[in-house]
Amino acid sequence: MKHRGPITAVPSSRPVTAPRRAEPLLPPSVALATGSRELNKFFKALSDETRRNILRLLERRSFTVGEIVANFDLSQPTISRHLSVLKEALLVEDQRQGQHVVYRLADETLARSVNRFFGEFEQCQRILRRL
């Protein structure tokens, strides 16, 4: 289809008004909780299979970085980056012991984050109470 000249606006009898803002679907308190940085970091940390596997490993006991690396077919810098994401999401804690850094699961934070997210859904709350 060929363009046949300049495009001109057709005059309208309706006045031009700003578009209406959509009403928020969630009350502000819930919207703030679901949009919080902490919850976003939590889900980002859990979005990667390697990080979930690291959490499963740390559920058994504390491990040094070297011990964690030995359980994966990944380099030490790659595992360290994954641990950084998990630490930023407050899902693991680290402690220096001599020359080694030992990581452990921050299980209370994990439980609180899961509870906080699913607690926002009434249906989930009912189901969780029955379990």
C-alpha positions in Angstrom: 0.0 0.0 0.0 1.5 3.4 -1.1 1.4 6.4 1.1 -0.6 9.1 -0.7 0.4 12.3 1.0 0.6 13.8 4.4 -1.4 12.4 7.2 -3.7 14.9 8.8 -5.7 14.7 12.0 -9.4 14.7 11.6 -11.0 17.3 13.8 -13.1 15.9 16.7 -15.9 17.4 18.5 -14.7 15.8 21.8 -12.2 17.8 23.9 -8.8 16.3 24.3 -8.4 15.0 27.9 -5.6 13.1 29.6 -6.0 9.4 29.7 -7.7 8.0 32.8 -5.4 6.3 35.3 -6.3 2.8 36.1 -7.3 2.1 39.7 -4.8 0.0 41.5 -5.8 -3.6 41.8 -4.3 -4.0 45.3 -4.5 -1.9 48.4 -1.4 0.2 48.8 -0.1 -1.9 51.8 -0.3 -5.1 49.8 1.2 -3.5 46.7 4.1 -2.2 48.7 4.7 -5.6 50.2 4.6 -7.5 46.9 6.9 -4.9 45.3 9.4 -4.7 48.0 13.1 -5.1 47.2 13.5 -7.9 49.6 10.8 -10.0 48.0 12.1 -9.3 44.6 15.6 -10.4 45.7 14.2 -13.5 47.2 12.5 -14.5 44.0 15.5 -13.6 41.9 17.7 -15.8 44.1 15.2 -18.7 43.8 14.8 -18.3 40.0 18.1 -20.1 39.3 18.3 -23.9 39.6 22.0 -23.8 40.7 21.1 -21.4 43.6 18.2 -23.7 44.6 20.5 -26.6 44.6 23.0 -24.7 46.8 20.2 -24.0 49.3 19.3 -27.7 49.3 23.0 -28.5 50.0 23.2 -26.0 52.8 20.1 -27.4 54.4 22.2 -30.4 55.4 25.0 -28.5 57.1 27.4 -25.5 56.7 29.9 -25.7 53.9 33.0 -23.7 52.8 33.0 -22.3 49.3 35.5 -25.1 48.2 33.1 -27.8 49.6 30.2 -26.2 47.7 32.3 -26.0 44.5 33.1 -29.7 44.9 29.4 -30.5 44.6 28.9 -28.8 41.3 30.5 -28.8 37.8 31.0 -25.1 38.0 34.0 -22.8 38.7 34.7 -21.2 42.0 34.0 -17.7 40.7 30.6 -18.9 39.3 29.6 -20.5 42.6 30.8 -17.3 44.5 28.5 -15.2 42.3 25.6 -17.5 43.1 26.4 -17.2 46.8 26.5 -13.5 46.5 23.0 -13.4 45.1 21.8 -15.7 47.8 23.5 -13.6 50.5 22.0 -10.4 49.1 18.6 -12.1 49.3 19.4 -12.9 53.0 19.0 -16.6 52.3 22.5 -17.6 53.3 24.9 -16.3 55.9 28.6 -16.4 55.8 31.2 -16.5 58.5 35.0 -16.3 58.2 36.8 -19.2 59.9 40.5 -18.7 59.5 41.3 -18.7 55.7 37.9 -20.1 54.8 34.4 -18.6 54.5 31.7 -20.9 55.7 28.1 -20.6 54.4 25.0 -21.7 56.1 21.3 -21.6 55.2 19.4 -18.7 56.8 16.4 -20.9 57.2 14.3 -18.4 59.3 14.6 -15.8 56.5 13.6 -18.4 53.9 10.6 -19.4 56.0 9.6 -15.7 56.6 9.9 -14.8 53.0 7.8 -17.8 51.8 5.2 -17.0 54.5 5.2 -13.3 53.7 4.5 -14.0 50.0 1.9 -16.7 50.3 0.3 -14.9 53.2 -0.9 -12.3 50.8 -3.2 -14.8 49.1 -6.3 -15.7 51.1 -6.8 -19.0 49.4 -3.2 -20.0 50.2 -3.7 -19.0 53.8 -6.7 -21.3 54.1 -4.8 -24.2 52.5 -1.8 -23.7 54.6 -3.9 -23.7 57.8 -5.3 -27.1 56.8 -1.8 -28.6 56.2 
